Amino acid sequence: MSRELYRVFIAVDLTDKLKDPIIRMQRDLMSAGVDMKPVEPENLHITLRFIGEISRELVEELKKRLSNVKYNQFTMHIRGIGAFPNIERPRVIWVGIEEGAKDLMNLHELIMKLTGDIGEKDERDFVPHITIARVKYVRNRDKYMKVVRKYESADFGIQLVDSIKLKRSVLTPKGPIYSDLMTIKLS
């Protein structure tokens, strides 16, 4: 008998108002010759913790533990563009968080305290960011860098963070499909 596994993560969703300028930037990057897979608008988010594939029982345990999250609402300010491993040789292009980054780091630490023994272990430091694209190849470096300079200190807007979500990710050939398993309201 096979047990169904759930691929899950904990995230902050973005408002549509913040998504619009990010979508414009994705289009600018693609028209500059960046061979990339943009993150679909409905999938733009900030990952607080990727948990990986776990059983239904562990999902229920996660929900129980996450119901203990107590954190105040805060404002985050989305600004600038960056890339992992670096902007010259991007594999992942992201948008940064200016104001609110410390709160996101505190939330991440709180979530790790509550759920760190469930799912995948992540040895990397938590860096609050919004992944906007996975890059295969940059065909025209000059055009690409021109777009980067245009957006390096771009102001994408402000959002109130009033909840976090436990999300499920179902991988498909067209990209992941996310669904909310739980919403945790911040006070």
C-alpha positions in Angstrom: 0.0 0.0 0.0 1.5 3.3 -1.0 1.1 6.4 1.2 0.4 9.6 -0.5 3.1 12.2 0.1 2.5 16.0 0.3 5.2 18.4 -1.0 4.7 21.3 1.3 6.2 24.7 2.3 5.4 27.7 4.5 5.1 31.0 2.7 3.9 34.6 2.6 1.7 35.3 -0.5 2.0 38.5 -2.5 -0.8 40.9 -3.3 -1.8 41.4 -6.9 -0.6 45.0 -6.6 2.9 43.8 -5.9 2.8 41.2 -8.7 2.1 43.6 -11.6 5.5 45.4 -11.6 7.3 42.0 -11.1 5.5 40.6 -14.1 6.6 43.6 -16.2 10.2 43.0 -15.1 9.9 39.3 -16.0 8.8 40.3 -19.5 11.6 42.9 -19.8 14.2 40.2 -18.9 12.7 37.7 -21.4 12.7 40.3 -24.2 16.4 41.1 -23.3 17.2 37.5 -24.4 17.2 35.8 -21.0 16.2 32.1 -21.5 14.3 31.6 -18.3 11.3 30.0 -16.7 9.4 32.8 -15.0 7.5 32.1 -11.8 3.7 32.2 -12.7 2.0 35.3 -11.1 -0.2 33.1 -9.0 2.9 31.3 -7.6 4.9 34.4 -6.5 5.6 34.2 -2.8 8.2 34.4 -0.1 9.2 30.9 1.2 9.7 31.0 4.9 10.5 27.3 5.0 10.6 24.5 2.5 9.6 21.2 4.2 9.5 18.8 1.2 7.6 15.6 0.9 5.9 14.3 4.0 3.0 12.0 4.9 -0.6 13.2 5.6 0.0 12.5 9.3 3.0 14.9 9.4 0.9 17.5 7.5 -1.6 17.3 10.4 1.2 17.5 12.9 2.6 20.6 11.1 -0.9 22.2 11.2 -1.1 21.6 15.0 2.3 23.1 15.6 1.7 26.1 13.2 -1.4 27.0 15.1 1.0 28.1 17.9 2.6 30.8 15.7 2.0 34.1 17.5 3.5 37.1 15.6 2.4 40.6 14.9 1.4 41.9 11.5 4.1 43.9 9.8 4.8 45.8 6.6 7.3 44.7 4.0 8.8 46.8 1.2 9.8 45.0 -2.0 12.7 46.7 -3.7 15.5 45.8 -6.1 16.7 42.8 -8.1 19.3 40.2 -7.4 20.4 36.6 -8.3 21.8 33.4 -7.0 24.7 32.6 -7.2 25.3 36.2 -8.4 23.9 38.8 -10.8 26.5 38.2 -13.5 25.9 34.4 -13.7 22.2 34.1 -12.6 20.6 30.7 -12.0 17.7 32.2 -10.0 16.6 35.8 -10.3 14.9 37.3 -7.3 13.3 40.5 -5.9 14.5 41.7 -2.5 12.8 42.7 0.7 13.9 45.9 2.2 11.7 46.9 5.1 10.2 43.8 6.8 13.3 41.5 6.1 14.0 41.3 9.9 10.4 40.3 10.6 10.6 37.6 7.9 13.8 36.3 9.5 12.2 36.3 12.9 9.2 34.4 11.5 11.5 31.9 9.9 13.3 31.3 13.2 10.0 30.9 15.0 8.8 28.4 12.4 12.1 26.5 12.6 11.7 26.2 16.4 8.2 24.8 16.0 8.7 22.6 12.9 12.5 22.1 12.4 12.4 18.4 13.1 9.9 17.7 10.3 10.9 17.4 6.7 14.1 18.5 4.9 17.0 20.1 6.8 18.2 23.3 5.2 21.8 24.2 6.0 21.8 27.5 4.1 21.1 30.8 5.8 17.6 32.1 5.3 17.6 35.1 2.9 14.2 36.7 2.5 13.5 37.1 -1.2 10.9 36.4 -3.9 12.1 34.1 -6.7 10.8 35.5 -10.0 12.6 33.2 -12.5 14.9 30.2 -13.0 17.5 31.0 -15.6 18.7 28.5 -18.3 20.9 30.9 -20.3 21.6 34.6 -20.8 22.0 35.1 -24.6 22.7 38.8 -24.6 24.7 39.9 -21.5 24.6 43.6 -22.4 20.8 43.7 -22.8 20.4 41.6 -19.7 22.6 44.0 -17.6 20.7 47.0 -19.0 17.5 45.5 -17.6 19.2 44.7 -14.3 20.4 48.3 -14.0 16.8 49.5 -14.7 15.5 47.4 -11.8 18.4 47.3 -9.4 16.8 49.7 -7.0 13.2 49.6 -8.4 10.5 50.0 -5.8 7.9 47.3 -6.3 5.7 48.5 -3.5 4.6 47.8 0.1 2.4 45.0 1.5 1.0 44.3 4.9 1.9 40.8 6.0 -1.1 39.7 8.0 -0.9 35.9 7.5 1.4 33.1 6.5 0.3 29.9 4.7 1.1 26.2 4.8 1.0 25.4 1.0 1.1 22.2 -1.0 3.0 22.0 -4.3 2.0 19.5 -6.9 4.7 19.3 -9.6 3.4 19.1 -13.2 5.2 19.4 -16.6 3.8 22.9 -16.9 5.1 23.9 -13.5 4.0 23.6 -9.9 0.4 24.0 -8.8 0.1 25.4 -5.3 -2.9 25.1 -2.9 -3.4 26.4 0.6 -3.6 23.8 3.3 -3.7 26.3 6.2 -3.7 30.0 6.8 -2.2 31.4 10.0 -3.4 34.9 10.8 -0.9 37.3 12.4 -2.1 39.5 15.2 
